[in-house]
């Protein structure tokens, strides 16, 4: 593939990102609901299984769909920024680095993914705040319809209510995305260097997708671990209703839950993020193949 890409290429990558992130995050919405509630209210469920049983008993199947629409909208927007700008920034970095681009390839992956995620989180943050508020509020205390939820947050906290979680979101997502892209690219390289030793083009599309799936899942495990404390903070921060600055609220939350509380729900998130990451890469790569990229 040529190192020079045009806007048509970037548009297809952005579309692939919309599909990969929007579809996968919406698919795991039931698990996300349990995870967020376990983080925001540590004593609510005894375990993930207990969470699923309790929700089914108290709310029925509908309880597993809470927040699905802001999830779809928010993470589709995030995928647009994450994958699209990653490809753009990789080309920008390659142009700046010139003949040293290959030598410092890992740095290029890291810088490009961090820049892309910075933009992507600005697009995600309002819908993430709404989603978490829907999923973690006590029944009957917050609207479950998107438009009503937006108006409620705006009336209570103004625009701060939608963006107070941006800094913790950056703290969660930027390390996550750096690991996601750098680890994935490196793991794929190792598979084709040590396991599948023939040129990549000689393997079938199904074999290439299998490598993508395995590499994505392994990368996802690392992603979950490095980003989990900030993920817990985002869940609790967006559940609260306060006019205090985001930094003050973060300090207050840490004082309440301590270091150990930041790791609540890690096992659930490893399973969720591992699954998400591998499926996102499979969808993204499949879309690019279908588009002839």
C-alpha positions in Angstrom: 0.0 0.0 0.0 1.3 3.5 -0.8 2.5 5.7 2.1 0.6 8.6 0.5 -3.1 8.7 1.2 -5.8 11.0 0.0 -9.0 12.2 1.6 -11.0 9.3 0.2 -8.8 6.9 2.1 -9.3 8.9 5.4 -13.0 9.0 4.9 -13.2 5.2 4.6 -11.1 4.8 7.7 -13.4 7.2 9.6 -16.4 5.2 8.4 -14.7 2.0 9.5 -14.0 3.6 12.9 -17.7 4.6 13.3 -18.8 1.0 12.6 -16.2 -0.7 14.7 -16.7 1.4 17.9 -20.4 2.1 17.6 -21.4 -1.5 17.0 -19.1 -3.1 19.5 -19.8 -0.8 22.4 -23.6 -1.1 21.9 -23.2 -4.9 21.8 -21.7 -5.0 25.2 -24.0 -2.5 26.8 -25.5 -5.0 29.2 -22.0 -5.8 30.6 -21.2 -2.1 30.7 -24.3 -1.4 32.8 -23.2 -4.0 35.4 -19.6 -2.8 35.3 -20.5 0.9 35.8 -22.9 0.2 38.6 -20.3 -2.0 40.4 -17.8 0.9 40.1 -20.2 3.7 41.2 -22.0 1.6 43.9 -19.5 -1.1 45.0 -21.9 -2.9 47.3 -24.8 -3.0 44.9 -24.0 -6.4 43.4 -22.0 -9.3 44.9 -20.5 -10.3 41.5 -21.1 -9.8 37.8 -23.4 -12.8 37.7 -25.4 -11.4 40.6 -25.6 -8.1 38.8 -27.2 -9.8 35.7 -29.6 -11.8 37.9 -30.6 -8.7 39.9 -31.2 -6.6 36.8 -33.3 -9.3 35.1 -35.3 -9.8 38.3 -36.0 -6.1 39.0 -36.0 -4.6 35.5 -36.4 -7.4 33.0 -34.7 -7.5 29.7 -35.3 -3.7 29.2 -32.9 -3.1 32.1 -30.0 -4.3 29.9 -30.7 -1.7 27.3 -30.4 1.4 29.5 -28.2 4.0 27.8 -27.8 2.1 24.5 -28.6 5.1 22.3 -26.1 7.5 23.8 -23.6 4.6 23.8 -24.2 4.1 20.0 -24.0 7.8 19.2 -21.1 8.6 21.5 -18.9 5.7 20.6 -19.6 6.1 16.9 -18.3 9.7 17.2 -15.3 8.4 19.1 -14.6 5.8 16.4 -14.7 8.5 13.8 -12.1 10.5 15.6 -10.0 7.6 16.9 -9.4 5.6 13.7 -9.7 8.5 11.2 -7.3 10.8 12.8 -4.9 8.0 13.7 -4.5 7.4 10.0 -4.1 11.1 9.3 -1.6 11.6 12.1 0.4 8.5 11.1 0.9 10.1 7.6 1.8 13.5 9.1 4.3 11.9 11.4 5.8 9.9 8.5 6.2 13.1 6.5 7.9 14.9 9.4 10.2 12.0 10.3 11.2 11.3 6.7 13.8 8.6 6.4 13.8 8.1 10.2 10.1 7.1 10.2 10.8 3.3 10.2 13.4 3.6 12.9 11.0 5.4 15.2 7.9 3.6 14.1 6.7 2.8 17.7 7.0 6.5 18.7 4.9 7.3 15.6 2.2 4.9 16.6 2.1 6.3 20.1 2.0 10.0 19.1 -0.5 9.4 16.4 -2.9 7.4 18.6 -2.6 9.9 21.5 -3.4 12.8 19.2 -6.4 11.0 17.6 -7.8 10.0 21.0 -7.5 13.5 22.4 -9.9 14.6 19.6 -12.1 11.5 19.8 -12.7 12.0 23.6 -14.0 15.6 23.0 -16.6 14.0 20.6 -17.4 11.2 23.1 -17.6 13.0 26.4 -21.2 14.5 26.4 -22.8 11.1 25.4 -20.5 9.2 27.9 -21.7 11.5 30.7 -25.3 10.9 29.7 -24.8 7.2 29.4 -23.2 6.8 32.8 -25.8 9.0 34.4 -28.6 6.8 33.0 -27.0 3.6 33.9 -25.9 4.4 37.5 -28.8 6.6 38.8 -31.3 5.1 41.2 -34.5 4.0 39.4 -36.9 6.9 38.8 -34.3 9.6 39.7 -33.1 10.3 36.1 -34.8 10.1 32.7 -34.0 7.2 30.5 -34.8 9.0 27.2 -31.9 10.7 25.6 -33.5 14.1 24.9 -34.9 14.3 28.4 -31.6 13.2 30.0 -29.7 15.9 28.1 -32.2 18.6 29.3 -32.0 17.4 32.9 -28.2 17.5 33.0 -28.1 20.9 31.3 -30.6 22.3 33.8 -28.8 20.9 36.8 -25.2 21.5 35.9 -25.0 23.4 32.6 -22.4 22.4 30.0 -20.1 21.4 32.9 -22.3 18.4 33.4 -21.4 17.1 30.0 -17.6 17.9 30.1 -16.6 17.5 33.7 -15.5 14.0 33.0 -13.2 15.0 30.0 -9.9 15.1 31.9 -10.5 11.7 33.6 -11.7 10.5 30.1 -8.4 11.6 28.6 -6.6 9.9 31.5 -8.5 6.7 30.7 -8.6 6.7 26.9 -5.3 8.2 25.9 -3.2 5.5 27.6 -5.8 2.9 26.5 -5.5 4.0 22.9 -1.7 4.2 22.9 -1.6 0.6 24.2 -4.4 -0.4 21.8 -2.6 0.7 18.7 1.0 0.2 19.7 0.5 -3.2 21.2 -1.8 -4.3 18.4 0.7 -3.3 15.7 3.6 -4.9 17.5 1.7 -8.1 18.3 0.6 -8.5 14.7 4.3 -8.0 13.6 5.4 -10.7 16.0 2.7 -13.1 14.7 3.9 -12.7 11.2 7.6 -12.8 12.2 7.5 -15.9 14.5 4.3 -17.8 13.9 3.1 -17.1 10.3 6.4 -16.7 8.7 5.4 -16.5 5.0 4.7 -13.0 3.5 1.3 -11.7 4.8 -0.1 -11.5 1.3 0.3 -15.3 0.9 -2.2 -16.1 3.7 -6.0 -16.2 3.2 -8.2 -13.3 4.4 -9.6 -15.6 7.1 -6.1 -16.3 8.4 -5.3 -12.6 8.4 -8.5 -11.9 10.3 -7.7 -14.6 12.8 -4.3 -12.9 13.5 -6.2 -9.6 13.8 -8.6 -11.2 16.3 -5.9 -12.7 18.5 -3.7 -9.6 18.4 -6.7 -7.4 19.2 -7.7 -9.5 22.2 -4.2 -9.6 23.7 -3.9 -5.9 23.2 -7.3 -5.4 24.8 -6.2 -7.1 28.1 -3.3 -4.6 28.4 -5.6 -1.7 27.5 -8.1 -2.7 30.3 -5.4 -2.8 33.0 -3.7 0.5 32.2 -6.9 2.5 31.9 -9.1 0.9 34.6 -8.4 3.4 37.5 -9.5 6.3 35.3 -12.5 4.4 34.1 -13.6 3.9 37.7 -13.2 7.6 38.3 -15.2 8.5 35.1 -18.1 6.2 36.3 -18.3 7.7 39.7 -17.7 11.3 38.6 -20.6 11.2 36.0 -22.9 9.7 38.6 -22.5 12.6 41.0 -24.3 15.9 40.6 -22.1 18.7 41.8 -21.0 22.2 40.7 -17.5 21.7 42.1 -14.6 21.6 39.6 -13.7 18.3 38.1 -10.4 18.2 39.9 -11.9 18.8 43.3 -14.5 16.1 42.7 -11.7 13.7 41.6 -9.9 14.4 44.9 -13.0 13.9 46.9 -13.8 10.6 45.2 -10.3 9.3 45.7 -10.6 10.2 49.4 -13.8 8.2 49.6 -12.8 5.0 47.7 -9.0 4.9 48.1 -6.5 3.2 45.8 -8.2 -0.2 46.1 -11.5 1.3 45.0 -10.0 2.4 41.7 -9.7 -1.3 40.7 -13.2 -2.4 41.4 -14.7 -4.3 38.5 -11.3 -5.0 36.8 -12.1 -8.6 35.9 -15.3 -7.6 34.2 -13.6 -4.8 32.3 -10.8 -7.1 31.1 -13.3 -9.4 29.6 -15.3 -6.5 28.1 -12.4 -4.5 26.8 -10.6 -7.6 25.4 -13.7 -8.6 23.5 -14.3 -5.0 22.4 -10.8 -4.4 21.2 -10.5 -7.6 19.1 -14.0 -7.1 17.6 -13.2 -3.5 16.7 -10.0 -4.5 14.9 -11.8 -7.3 13.1 -14.6 -5.0 12.0 -12.2 -2.2 11.0 -9.9 -4.4 9.1 -12.8 -6.2 7.4 -14.3 -2.8 6.3 -11.0 -1.7 4.9 -10.6 -4.9 3.0 -14.1 -4.6 1.6 -13.2 -1.0 0.5 -10.1 -2.3 -1.2 -7.7 -0.5 1.2 
